[in-house]
Amino acid sequence: MHSESHPRVSEGVNNWASTMERLLASPQCAAWFLENSIKPTEGDLPCWLEGGVVSCPVDVVRLVFTRLITVAIATVAQTSGPSPLLESVMETLKGLVASVSHHWRNLAQYGDVLDALASQGPKCLQLMRERDVLAVLLHLFLGPKSPGKEMVKLSVMGASNPWPVNGRSEPDFDSLLHTCSMMLKGAGKGSLARLSEGMLSMSVRPAALKLCETDPMGGSTIMQGGDTEPLLLEMCIRADGRLLFEIGQNLVSHLDKQYQDTATRTRQSQCAQFLCRFLERAIEPASPNKEWEATEAELQDICEQVVNYILNQLRSEGQSVDRYHQHQQRNVLGIKRFAQLVVLFGQSDRHPGIYKMLQPLAEGIGLIAHDMCEMFRGRAPMSPQIAAKQSLSDSLALIEESLACAKLNTLPGEIYVCGGAGELAAVTGVYRMEAQSGSGAANQEYSPSPIFKKGEGNSFFAIAKSVTAGPPDGSLGLVEVWEISHVSPPSHPVCILRTGASPASHERMPPMWTNWEAGGGGKGSCKLQILAQWNEDLPVFRNRGSDFGGHSGGGLEGSMNVEVPNSVGGSRNVRFGADDDGRNSDSASDEAIAGSDQEGDEGLQVHEGGT
């Protein structure tokens, strides 16, 4: 396997692995492969399962071996269910945790094998509960903070090097968290083995707080259309009222902080997603298989406190000008994140319970919508008195529009896309904003939308908007379509997903939650959630046409040959808003917020040469 991974024969491993997969479709071959993988060896390795999945230093070998193990597990499970062979594989995996902690960079493959076992139906899942797999995995996840002091000693996991290993400095617990969440789903009292039951009761607090800091949505498949809840929610169901309040306070506090790295900003978006999921479940706590440890009164009190705290971050008093200056003295980027969270709360099709909870607060949310328009678009479409009387859905739509139609220099530097599953999983992730030139544009009425790009080099995914002529009957005029394309020269960009056509608008961000249909090169449709991630420093481009010019009308295809300006050669960075250290926004930022009612006539003025 190692020799075939040589660059000169790069196709060797894939061809060999595909042949092996076809062989492992036979129950006899699959059983033979698993038996020999867990059999003790005469060398330094305890078994080939440990060598191929955990300790192998060659990525391609480890990935292929893991793939073959999961195929063999699925074949055996479909043939004989939770057989003694699978039970032996389970026990072998439990015995590898010390080695896994030592080779923590390879933890993802260990988690994938466990996840494959847990996915083989309820009988396999129950066998894992009875064999104390949950206790072992919680012990591995918590590391030094594990309450299982009598369990096997683990190595310290994580890198202190400021340059993360493979893009991250912490172990990849994704599959492991999903396995734990699957075991806890529907696990009533008495369904867990004694050790797992005791380990779970002692781990609720440390596990919940660690998940708040590292991966709030860890273990969930909800965004991909699955039914597995985040592991943090499973911990919340088993937490008392005091711990629930601490969890809520922890998550909300992240939204008001300004982080410098993309990974931490992604966790901010996950905090917002989790708060929506938590509130929706806590408002309607009844479920057939689970009971919340906290009382209904405690749950209602926590939900009200979370919602009121978030709205209080957006409320202001006095005249319009006074409200504007109140916001300027606070963390404006935090205000954007709280405003986006309110929009998430108001998605009535996904969170009907939260939407119902917001109904009595519609007047205050209307005033918030008015303030958001003034801050980020330069003007509000109506007076505060009229805004306070509009419906809740209209106010929420106005807040979302104020974030999506903001001037280019107040848009997010990144967006977090989630929801793709299977073959569409590649479109998920963080996309960085790049400017798009508006020179020579055909549709001067509409401001240009930026391109959001994920990936480095010549091969990447990109999200862009295309504005074209509508139906021949003229019923819609100009229409817009957002497209996700895969760019891999020398071939042309291939559209994988696109939104439905809608009347052209000034929005410069893709919709927060909508259906995406298969594009010309796509293989399926899905629903995607797209959350903004604002940076502290955003470039302001010297070419004013890039900020407020027309749209080229060609989406990604029409923009590939357009020069993209960057922040060198005389442009400057603007600090938008005050951060936690109390630094005030500079005059350029004030201009950006309070700019003219006509975006195309006046805007942020930046002198060339960086002065």
C-alpha positions, 0 to 999 in steps of 0.5 A, spaced: 500 500 500 505 504 501 509 503 495 503 504 491 502 511 494 508 513 490 506 519 486 508 516 480 503 511 481 498 515 484 492 511 481 494 505 484 491 505 491 484 507 489 484 502 484 487 497 489 482 499 494 476 499 489 478 491 488 478 490 495 471 493 496 468 489 491 471 482 494 469 485 501 462 485 499 462 477 500 461 475 507 466 470 508 471 475 505 469 480 510 469 476 516 476 473 514 479 480 513 476 482 520 478 476 524 485 477 521 485 485 523 484 484 530 488 477 531 494 479 535 501 479 531 508 477 533 511 484 532 511 490 536 503 492 533 498 489 538 494 487 531 493 490 524 487 494 526 491 498 531 497 499 525 492 500 519 487 505 523 491 508 529 499 508 528 500 508 521 504 515 519 502 515 512 495 518 511 493 514 504 494 508 507 491 509 514 485 512 510 484 506 505 485 501 511 479 505 515 475 504 509 476 497 508 475 496 515 468 500 515 466 496 508 467 489 512 463 491 518 457 493 514 458 486 510 458 482 516 453 486 520 448 486 514 449 478 514 449 476 521 447 482 525 451 484 532 455 477 531 461 475 536 465 477 531 463 484 531 463 484 539 470 482 538 472 488 534 468 492 539 473 490 544 479 491 540 477 498 539 476 499 546 483 497 548 486 501 543 484 508 547 491 509 550 495 508 543 489 513 540 491 518 545 498 518 543 497 518 536 491 523 537 492 526 530 489 520 527 483 520 531 479 521 526 480 514 523 479 511 529 472 515 530 470 513 523 470 505 525 466 506 531 461 510 527 461 505 522 459 500 528 454 504 531 451 505 524 449 498 523 442 498 526 439 499 533 442 492 535 449 494 534 448 500 538 445 497 544 451 492 544 455 498 544 451 501 550 452 494 554 459 493 552 461 500 556 463 503 549 460 510 551 464 510 558 471 509 554 469 514 549 467 520 554 474 518 558 478 519 551 474 525 549 475 529 556 482 527 557 486 529 563 479 532 565 476 525 565 472 523 572 475 516 570 481 516 574 481 508 575 481 507 567 487 507 562 492 513 563 492 517 556 497 521 553 496 529 553 492 530 546 493 537 542 498 541 539 501 547 543 505 549 536 502 556 534 502 553 527 496 547 527 497 540 525 493 539 518 490 546 519 488 544 527 491 544 533 486 539 537 484 532 535 478 531 530 473 528 535 467 529 529 466 522 528 467 520 536 462 525 538 457 523 533 458 515 535 456 518 543 450 522 541 447 516 537 448 511 543 445 517 548 439 518 543 433 514 546 438 511 551 433 511 557 435 509 564 437 502 565 439 502 558 446 503 559 451 499 562 453 500 570 460 503 568 457 508 562 451 510 567 456 512 572 461 515 567 456 519 564 453 522 570 460 525 572 461 527 565 455 531 564 458 538 566 466 537 564 463 534 557 458 540 556 463 546 558 468 543 553 463 542 548 461 549 549 468 551 548 470 547 542 465 544 538 457 546 540 454 542 534 459 536 535 455 529 533 449 532 530 447 531 523 441 535 523 444 540 518 445 534 513 438 532 514 439 527 519 436 526 526 442 525 531 442 531 535 449 535 538 452 531 543 452 538 547 444 537 547 444 530 550 448 533 555 443 539 556 437 534 557 441 530 563 443 537 566 440 541 572 437 548 571 444 551 574 448 547 569 443 549 563 444 557 565 451 556 565 451 553 558 447 558 556 451 564 559 457 561 556 454 560 549 451 567 548 458 570 551 462 567 545 457 571 540 460 578 543 467 577 542 472 578 536 476 572 534 482 573 530 482 566 527 477 562 522 476 556 526 474 560 532 469 564 528 466 558 525 465 556 533 461 562 534 456 560 528 456 553 531 454 557 538 448 560 534 446 554 531 446 550 537 442 556 541 436 555 536 436 548 537 436 548 544 431 553 545 426 549 540 427 543 544 427 546 551 420 550 549 417 543 547 421 539 552 416 533 552 419 527 548 417 519 547 424 517 550 427 522 554 426 527 560 429 533 561 433 533 568 431 540 569 424 542 571 419 546 566 419 552 570 427 552 570 427 551 562 422 556 561 426 561 565 432 559 561 429 560 555 426 567 556 433 569 559 437 567 553 432 571 548 431 577 552 439 578 553 440 577 546 434 582 544 437 587 549 444 587 546 440 590 540 435 595 543 437 602 544 433 608 546 431 615 544 431 619 537 434 615 531 441 619 532 441 618 539 440 610 538 446 610 532 451 613 537 449 608 542 451 602 538 457 606 535 460 606 543 459 598 543 462 592 539 458 593 532 461 586 530 457 583 536 451 587 534 451 584 527 452 577 530 446 578 535 442 580 529 443 574 525 441 570 531 435 573 531 433 572 524 435 565 525 430 565 531 425 567 527 425 562 521 418 559 523 418 553 518 424 550 522 423 553 529 416 554 530 416 554 538 421 560 538 417 564 533 411 563 537 415 566 543 418 572 539 410 574 537 409 578 544 416 582 543 414 584 535 414 591 537 421 591 540 424 587 534 421 592 529 425 598 532 431 593 532 430 592 525 429 600 524 436 601 527 439 595 523 437 599 517 440 605 519 447 602 521 448 598 515 445 601 509 445 608 511 437 609 511 431 606 514 425 605 509 420 607 514 420 611 521 421 608 528 413 608 529 411 605 523 417 599 524 414 598 531 407 596 528 409 591 522 409 584 523 414 580 526 415 576 520 416 583 516 421 585 521 425 579 521 426 580 514 428 587 514 433 585 519 436 580 514 435 584 508 440 590 512 445 585 513 445 582 506 444 588 503 449 592 507 455 596 503 461 592 501 465 594 506 460 592 512 459 585 509 462 579 512 469 577 510 467 570 511 461 565 510 460 559 514 456 554 509 453 547 512 448 542 510 451 538 504 451 531 505 454 525 501 456 527 495 455 535 496 459 535 503 464 538 499 461 544 498 460 545 506 465 549 510 468 557 510 468 561 504 472 567 504 470 574 501 473 576 494 471 583 491 468 583 484 469 589 479 463 592 477 467 596 471 463 595 464 457 592 467 451 591 464 446 592 469 448 599 472 442 598 477 444 593 482 451 593 486 456 588 485 456 582 489 462 579 492 465 572 490 465 567 496 471 562 495 473 556 499 480 553 497 487 555 495 490 555 488 487 553 482 482 548 484 476 551 489 469 552 490 466 559 489 459 562 491 457 568 486 450 571 484 448 572 477 443 577 474 440 576 468 434 577 464 427 574 466 422 571 462 420 573 455 413 575 457 417 581 462 413 578 468 419 578 472 424 583 469 431 582 471 432 575 475 438 573 480 440 566 481 446 564 486 450 559 484 456 554 487 461 552 482 467 548 482 473 551 479 478 547 476 482 549 470 483 548 465 476 546 465 470 551 465 467 552 472 462 547 473 455 549 477 454 544 482 448 548 486 443 554 484 438 557 488 431 558 484 430 564 480 427 570 484 427 578 482 433 581 482 435 585 488 441 589 492 443 583 496 450 581 496 450 575 500 446 568 499 440 567 502 441 564 510 436 558 509 433 556 502 433 550 497 439 549 492 437 545 486 442 541 482 446 545 477 449 543 470 454 539 474 451 537 480 448 530 482 442 532 487 439 538 491 439 540 498 438 545 503 443 550 506 444 554 512 449 560 510 451 564 516 456 570 516 462 571 520 465 578 520 472 580 521 475 586 525 479 588 519 476 588 512 479 591 506 476 598 502 478 597 495 481 603 491 476 602 485 469 605 487 466 601 482 468 595 485 464 598 491 458 601 488 458 599 481 453 595 477 453 588 476 456 584 471 450 579 470 455 573 469 455 570 476 462 566 476 463 565 469 462 572 468 467 574 473 473 569 472 477 574 467 476 580 471 481 583 475 480 582 483 483 588 487 486 587 493 489 590 500 496 592 497 498 598 493 495 604 497 488 601 499 487 601 507 484 597 512 478 600 516 477 598 523 469 597 523 466 598 530 469 598 537 472 591 540 472 588 547 478 593 548 474 599 548 477 602 541 473 606 538 471 606 530 475 611 526 472 616 522 472 612 516 468 607 519 463 612 521 462 614 514 461 607 512 455 606 516 452 613 516 453 614 508 449 617 503 442 615 502 444 613 495 449 608 495 451 609 488 453 617 489 457 617 495 460 612 499 467 611 503 472 615 501 479 613 501 485 616 499 490 612 494 497 611 497 494 609 504 493 616 507 
